[in-house]
Amino acid sequence: LELMNIKFHTVISDITGLTGKAVIEAILRGERHAINFLPYIGKRIKADKETIVKSLEGNWRGEHLFTLGESYKMYLTYRDRIAACDHEIEKQLQHCEAKGNDGIIEQNIKSKMKLIKKVKFKNHPRFDVRGYLERIHGVDVLNIYGLSETGGLELLAEAGTDLSKWKNEKHFVSWLNLCPNNKISGGKLISSTLLKKKPNPASVAFRQAANGVQKSNNWLGDYFRRMKAKGGNKYAIIATANKIATIYYKMVRYKQEFNPIELETYRQKYKQAKIAYLERKLSQLKTEVA
């Protein structure tokens, strides 16, 4: 499109959306007059008609049209292969559900209405991932702030449903390499950096969830921003991922529903804890002076 001096892909937000695909298919069918593309423009496109027409005025050289056609065919092929993968993933989820439910698979059951609704992006699987995960785990892990459907699938594949193989949540976050590698000598902490090893897919999923809450208006988002002010972005991602992993472990192992505290309550609790800490330090200093 750039080589043909067509700028339509810069006018709309997604060239692979309904409008983008309709225009590309019209080009490949032989349409060349910019004004004739207007019937293909969806109502959600914010650009005005004049801008759209100008963006579709260019040269239509044969070699570029051939390349565009081959690229579009390859895109459709990839979409078909992705759909096939999604179908196979759903089959595995059905098997996992049946394994923990005496061979019974619940069909066509709509997920319960949630207080927290998460956006389902177009690149997410086309089936009800949330419903499967809830029936497999017994709790709705996608209620956790920042955790996406893809992240939930990665955690199921990597950690499974039985988290009792980790003695407690501390062992779990240690396996994920989301806790400090404290080195103590002579009773003093000399180093607390993470182990230098490649994070496994479960660890990556928790880190992505942590990165997703940094602008959120909830207690995890507030915690992330406080940790970022303290030690930087990487420090905040690890610390928040540790929190999310701990919540996930307790939910899956002990079947505890996610019950977040209110943001203002969390802030007040933090302030009280800070006051108590400063009072202890003051008391300690008074004792040393005396």
C-alpha positions as CSV (number, residue, x, y, z in Angstrom):
1,L,0.0,0.0,0.0
2,E,2.8,2.4,0.8
3,L,4.6,1.7,-2.5
4,M,1.3,2.4,-4.3
5,N,1.1,5.7,-2.4
6,I,-2.1,4.5,-0.7
7,K,-2.4,5.9,2.9
8,F,-5.7,4.3,3.9
9,H,-4.0,2.1,6.5
10,T,-3.0,5.3,8.3
11,V,-6.5,6.7,8.3
12,I,-8.1,3.8,10.1
13,S,-6.9,2.2,13.4
14,D,-6.9,-1.4,12.2
15,I,-6.4,-2.5,8.5
16,T,-7.5,-6.0,9.4
17,G,-10.9,-4.9,10.7
18,L,-14.1,-5.2,8.8
19,T,-13.6,-1.9,6.9
20,G,-9.9,-2.5,6.1
21,K,-10.6,-6.0,4.7
22,A,-13.6,-4.8,2.7
23,V,-11.5,-2.1,1.0
24,I,-8.6,-4.5,0.3
25,E,-10.9,-7.0,-1.2
26,A,-12.4,-4.3,-3.4
27,I,-9.0,-3.3,-4.6
28,L,-8.1,-6.9,-5.4
29,R,-11.4,-7.3,-7.3
30,G,-10.3,-4.4,-9.6
31,E,-11.8,-1.2,-8.0
32,R,-9.6,1.8,-8.7
33,H,-11.8,4.9,-8.2
34,A,-11.3,6.4,-4.7
35,I,-14.9,7.7,-4.4
36,N,-16.3,4.2,-5.1
37,F,-14.7,2.8,-1.8
38,L,-17.0,4.9,0.4
39,P,-19.8,2.3,0.6
40,Y,-17.3,0.0,2.2
41,I,-16.5,2.4,5.1
42,G,-18.0,1.4,8.4
43,K,-19.9,3.8,10.7
44,R,-17.2,3.5,13.4
45,I,-14.5,5.1,11.2
46,K,-13.9,8.6,12.6
47,A,-12.1,10.0,9.5
48,D,-14.2,12.2,7.2
49,K,-15.1,11.2,3.7
50,E,-12.7,13.7,2.1
51,T,-9.7,12.3,4.0
52,I,-10.7,8.8,3.1
53,V,-11.0,9.5,-0.6
54,K,-7.5,11.3,-0.6
55,S,-6.0,8.3,1.2
56,L,-7.1,6.0,-1.6
57,E,-5.7,8.0,-4.5
58,G,-2.5,6.4,-5.7
59,N,-0.8,4.4,-8.5
60,W,-2.0,0.9,-9.1
61,R,1.1,-0.9,-10.4
62,G,0.7,-4.5,-11.2
63,E,3.6,-5.8,-9.2
64,H,2.4,-4.1,-6.0
65,L,-1.2,-5.4,-6.6
66,F,0.2,-8.9,-7.0
67,T,2.2,-8.5,-3.7
68,L,-0.9,-7.2,-1.9
69,G,-3.0,-10.1,-3.1
70,E,-0.4,-12.7,-2.0
71,S,0.0,-11.0,1.4
72,Y,-3.8,-10.9,1.9
73,K,-4.1,-14.6,1.0
74,M,-1.3,-15.4,3.4
75,Y,-3.1,-13.4,6.1
76,L,-6.3,-15.4,5.6
77,T,-4.3,-18.7,5.7
78,Y,-2.8,-17.6,9.1
79,R,-6.2,-16.8,10.4
80,D,-7.5,-20.3,9.4
81,R,-4.5,-21.9,11.1
82,I,-5.0,-19.8,14.3
83,A,-8.7,-20.9,14.3
84,A,-7.6,-24.5,14.0
85,C,-5.2,-24.0,17.0
86,D,-8.1,-22.4,19.0
87,H,-10.3,-25.4,18.2
88,E,-7.6,-27.8,19.4
89,I,-7.1,-25.7,22.6
90,E,-10.8,-25.9,23.3
91,K,-10.7,-29.7,22.9
92,Q,-7.9,-29.9,25.5
93,L,-9.8,-27.7,27.9
94,Q,-12.9,-29.9,27.5
95,H,-10.7,-32.9,28.3
96,C,-9.3,-31.2,31.3
97,E,-12.8,-30.2,32.5
98,A,-14.1,-33.7,32.0
99,K,-11.2,-35.2,33.9
100,G,-12.1,-33.2,37.0
101,N,-15.8,-33.6,36.6
102,D,-16.4,-37.4,36.3
103,G,-16.2,-37.3,32.5
104,I,-19.0,-34.7,32.2
105,I,-18.5,-31.6,30.0
106,E,-20.9,-28.7,30.6
107,Q,-22.1,-27.4,27.2
108,N,-23.5,-24.0,26.3
109,I,-23.4,-22.6,29.8
110,K,-23.0,-18.8,29.9
111,S,-20.6,-17.4,32.4
112,K,-22.1,-15.7,35.4
113,M,-22.3,-11.9,35.3
114,K,-19.1,-10.5,36.8
115,L,-18.7,-7.3,38.8
116,I,-15.5,-6.7,36.9
117,K,-15.9,-7.0,33.1
118,K,-12.8,-7.6,31.0
119,V,-12.5,-6.6,27.4
120,K,-12.3,-9.5,24.9
121,F,-9.9,-8.5,22.2
122,K,-10.2,-9.8,18.7
123,N,-7.0,-11.8,18.9
124,H,-8.3,-13.7,21.9
125,P,-9.7,-17.3,21.4
126,R,-13.3,-17.3,20.0
127,F,-14.6,-19.6,22.7
128,D,-15.5,-19.0,26.3
129,V,-12.1,-19.2,27.9
130,R,-13.3,-17.7,31.2
131,G,-16.1,-20.3,31.6
132,Y,-13.7,-23.2,31.0
133,L,-11.1,-21.9,33.4
134,E,-13.7,-21.3,36.1
135,R,-15.1,-24.8,35.8
136,I,-11.7,-26.4,35.7
137,H,-10.3,-24.5,38.7
138,G,-13.5,-24.1,40.7
139,V,-12.8,-20.4,41.0
140,D,-12.7,-17.5,38.5
141,V,-9.0,-16.7,38.3
142,L,-9.7,-14.1,35.6
143,N,-11.2,-11.9,38.3
144,I,-7.6,-11.1,39.3
145,Y,-6.6,-7.6,38.1
146,G,-4.4,-7.7,35.0
147,L,-4.8,-11.4,34.3
148,S,-6.0,-12.0,30.7
149,E,-7.5,-15.0,29.0
150,T,-4.2,-15.8,27.3
151,G,-2.4,-15.5,30.7
152,G,-5.0,-17.8,32.3
153,L,-4.4,-20.4,29.6
154,E,-0.6,-20.2,30.0
155,L,-0.8,-20.6,33.7
156,L,-3.1,-23.7,33.4
157,A,-0.7,-25.2,30.8
158,E,2.4,-24.5,32.8
159,A,1.3,-25.0,36.5
160,G,-1.7,-27.3,36.1
161,T,-4.6,-27.5,38.5
162,D,-2.9,-29.1,41.5
163,L,-0.7,-26.5,43.2
164,S,-0.2,-28.6,46.2
165,K,3.2,-29.7,44.7
166,W,4.4,-26.4,46.0
167,K,4.3,-26.4,49.8
168,N,3.0,-22.9,50.0
169,E,2.8,-19.6,48.0
170,K,6.4,-18.7,48.9
171,H,7.6,-21.9,47.2
172,F,5.4,-21.1,44.3
173,V,6.8,-17.6,43.7
174,S,10.3,-18.9,44.2
175,W,9.7,-21.4,41.4
176,L,8.5,-18.5,39.3
177,N,11.7,-16.5,40.2
178,L,9.5,-13.6,41.5
179,C,11.2,-13.3,44.9
180,P,14.5,-11.8,46.0
181,N,17.5,-14.1,46.0
182,N,18.7,-12.9,49.4
183,K,22.4,-13.4,50.3
184,I,23.2,-12.9,53.9
185,S,26.6,-12.9,55.5
186,G,27.3,-12.2,59.1
187,G,23.7,-11.4,59.7
188,K,23.7,-8.7,57.1
189,L,21.9,-8.6,53.7
190,I,24.6,-8.1,51.1
191,S,22.5,-8.9,47.9
192,S,18.8,-9.5,47.0
193,T,18.8,-9.5,43.2
194,L,16.8,-12.1,41.3
195,L,18.5,-15.2,40.0
196,K,19.7,-14.7,36.4
197,K,17.7,-17.3,34.6
198,K,15.1,-17.2,31.8
199,P,11.6,-16.8,33.2
200,N,9.3,-19.7,32.5
201,P,5.9,-19.0,30.6
202,A,4.0,-18.9,34.0
203,S,6.4,-16.2,35.3
204,V,6.0,-14.3,32.1
205,A,2.2,-14.4,32.4
206,F,2.3,-13.0,35.9
207,R,4.7,-10.3,34.8
208,Q,2.4,-9.3,32.0
209,A,-0.5,-9.2,34.4
210,A,1.5,-6.9,36.7
211,N,2.4,-4.6,33.8
212,G,-1.3,-4.4,32.9
213,V,-2.3,-2.9,36.3
214,Q,0.1,-0.1,36.5
215,K,-2.5,2.5,35.5
216,S,-5.5,0.8,37.1
217,N,-7.6,2.5,39.7
218,N,-7.4,-0.4,42.2
219,W,-5.2,-1.4,45.1
220,L,-2.8,-3.4,42.9
221,G,-2.4,-0.5,40.6
222,D,-1.7,1.7,43.6
223,Y,0.8,-0.8,44.9
224,F,2.6,-0.9,41.5
225,R,3.0,2.8,41.4
226,R,4.3,2.9,44.9
227,M,6.9,0.2,44.1
228,K,7.8,2.0,40.9
229,A,8.5,5.2,42.8
230,K,10.7,3.2,45.2
231,G,12.7,1.1,42.8
232,G,11.8,1.7,39.1
233,N,9.6,-0.1,36.6
234,K,11.3,-3.5,36.6
235,Y,11.3,-3.6,40.4
236,A,7.6,-2.7,40.4
237,I,6.7,-5.4,37.8
238,I,8.5,-8.2,39.9
239,A,6.9,-7.0,43.2
240,T,3.4,-6.8,41.7
241,A,3.8,-10.1,39.9
242,N,4.7,-11.6,43.2
243,K,1.4,-10.3,44.7
244,I,-0.6,-11.6,41.8
245,A,1.1,-15.0,41.9
246,T,0.3,-15.3,45.6
247,I,-3.4,-14.5,45.0
248,Y,-3.5,-17.0,42.2
249,Y,-2.0,-19.7,44.3
250,K,-4.4,-19.3,47.2
251,M,-7.4,-19.1,44.8
252,V,-6.5,-22.3,42.9
253,R,-5.3,-24.4,45.8
254,Y,-7.7,-23.4,48.5
255,K,-10.7,-22.4,46.2
256,Q,-10.8,-18.9,47.6
257,E,-12.6,-16.4,45.4
258,F,-10.8,-13.1,44.7
259,N,-12.1,-10.6,47.2
260,P,-10.2,-7.3,46.6
261,I,-10.2,-4.5,49.2
262,E,-11.4,-1.0,48.3
263,L,-8.7,1.3,47.1
264,E,-9.3,3.9,49.9
265,T,-9.3,1.2,52.5
266,Y,-6.0,-0.1,51.2
267,R,-4.4,3.4,51.3
268,Q,-5.6,3.9,54.8
269,K,-4.2,0.5,55.9
270,Y,-0.8,1.4,54.3
271,K,-0.7,4.8,56.1
272,Q,-1.5,3.1,59.4
273,A,1.3,0.5,58.8
274,K,3.7,3.3,58.0
275,I,2.8,5.3,61.1
276,A,3.3,2.1,63.2
277,Y,6.7,1.6,61.6
278,L,7.8,5.1,62.2
279,E,6.7,4.9,65.9
280,R,8.7,1.8,66.4
281,K,11.8,3.5,64.9
282,L,11.3,6.5,67.1
283,S,10.9,4.3,70.1
284,Q,14.1,2.5,69.1
285,L,16.0,5.8,68.7
286,K,14.8,7.1,72.1
287,T,16.1,3.8,73.7
288,E,19.5,4.2,72.1
289,V,19.8,7.8,73.2
290,A,18.8,7.0,76.7
